[in-house]
Amino acid sequence: MSRICELTGKKVTVGNRVSHSNVKTKRKFYPNLQQKKFYLPEEDRWITLRVSTEAMRNINKKGITACIKEAREKGYLKK
């Protein structure tokens, strides 16, 4: 399973690990993904999504249906 948020599209980014001697080696920055169940009152069912913590904050702010609609428009969620 790839490390991509299903609502915001956040994914792994690449950067450098910099040592004390300023030697740079490649490293990865992983998004803070959590597996969470959400209840959809319109469809009267539960769904499980792999979302970032930023997406959880957006859900608390906007609501799950608005976030899912926005993710489908952007192409992050295919369901």
NORPEVEN-V909163 format. One record per backbone hydrogen bond with DSSP energy under -1.0 kcal/mol. CO is the residue of the C=O (numbers start at 1). NH is the residue of the N-H. Records with the same first field share a line. If there is no record, write none. Layout:
CO=NH  NH
This chain:
2=4
5=9
10=5
13=29
15=27
17=25
19=22
23=19
25=17
27=15
29=13
31=33
32=53
34=51
36=49
38=47
40=44  45
45=40
47=38
49=36
50=6
51=34
52=56
53=57
54=58
55=59
56=60
57=61
58=62
59=63
63=67
64=68
65=69
66=70
67=71
68=72
69=73
70=74
71=76  77
